[in-house]
Every structure is written in C-alpha cells, then in structure tokens.
Amino acid sequence: MLDISVFGRYTYLVTEIVWGTVAALLLRRANALRKAAVTILALYPIAYVWDRYTLAVGVFDINLRTGIDVAGIPLEEHLFMAVVPGLVVGIHETIFGDGAEPGSST
C-alpha cells in the first residue's frame, strides 16, 4: 500500500483535496453540483455534531493533520463532511442520473 504519510501534518488535508477533486469531477460530469450542495448542506449539521461528539469522547484521534481547528473540530474534518457526501452523490449520479439538474432544460 502507498505510504502517503510523507506529507506529514498535511497528510489528511492532501487526502481530502485528492478525493474532493475526484468528487468535484464526478459531480461536474454528472451535472449534479446543485444536488450535492443541497445534500451536503442538509447533512452538515448532523455530521458536525456527530464528529464533535466522537472526537470529544475519544472514539478516534487524528495524528497526521494540520492542527488547525475550526469550531472545535479539525479543518480536515469539515472538508471530510463535504467530500464524502459529494463523492457519494457524484458516484450515484454518474451511475444512475440522467445528467440533468432539476429545473434545467437539458
């Protein structure tokens, strides 16, 4: 397996950027950026509370991160909460979507 820890404290950030780019490309290809944005906005508050709680109680520890916290959780976790649903919607729409945004004429 490829060892990406060479990025040190930026390792988690790099993975989020890589997978976020994949998600963005899939969403653009499937013409599903709006669907993903709505899904991310709907899920974000739930993900934030869940993430904040699991970090607080020690469910997991993130070692290879920038150390920048925003609103009590690592910056990378905020990105994760957008990348994962974006990737899911991008894959789903690539496989099953009709390529048209709601309300569009295409």
N, C-alpha and C positions, 0 to 999 in steps of 0.2 A: 504494500500500500504506500502511496505517495505521502511523504512526511512534509506537511506544509508548515510545521512549527518554525521554519526558518524565518518566518515573518515576525517572530517574537510576539510582543504585545499587540501587534496588528493582525495576528492570525485570524481571529474571529471576524474582525472587520473585513479582511480580504475575502473570507468565505461568503460573507453577506453581500459584498459587492459582486463577486462572481455569480452567485446564484440569483441575485437581484437582476443582474444583466440578462441571464437566461430567462427569468420570469418576464422581464420587460420585452424581450424579443418575441417570446411566445404570445404575449398579450397583444403586441402590435400586429403580429402576423395574423392572429385570430380576430383582430378588430374588437378586442374586449377590454380595452383600458378602462372604460367607464364602469363596466361590470365589476372589474377588480377593485376599482377605487371605492365603489359603494360597499362591496363585501369587506374590504379592509377597514373602512370607517365603522361598519356595523360590528365587526369582531374586535377591533382595537381595545375598547374599554374592558371587555371581558378578559382579553389576553393580558392587558396591563395589570389588572387586579390579580389574576392567576399568577403571573410572573412575579409580581412584587411579593405575594404571599410565599411562593415556593422558595424564593431567594431568602426571605426573612427567616423561614423555619429551617433553612439549610438543606433543602432537598437536593440542590446542586450548587456547585461552585465553578465559576468561570475564571480560569487561570490566564489564558492567552488572549487578553483583551486590553483595550487602550487605557482603561482606568477612568474613563470619563463617564460619570453618571448623570442622567437627566431624569428628573422627577423620581429619584430614588432607585432607579434601575440602570444597568449599563446601557450606554448608547447602542451597542450592538444588539441588545435585546429589542429595542424599539425597531430597529431595522428588520430583525427576525420576524417581528409581528406583522410586518408588511410583506416581506419576501415570501413567507410560507403561504399565506392565502393567495398572493399574487401568482405564485408558481402553480398552486392547485387550480385556480381559475384558468390560468394560461394553458395548462395541460388539458383540462376538461374542455375548454372551448376549442382547442386545436383538434381534439378527437371528435367531439360531439356538436360543436357550434356550427351555426350557419354562416358565420363570418360577418353578420350584421349587428350593429348596436341597436338597441330599442329606439324607435323613433327615427332611424335613418332611412334613406330611400334606396340604399344598396342592398 
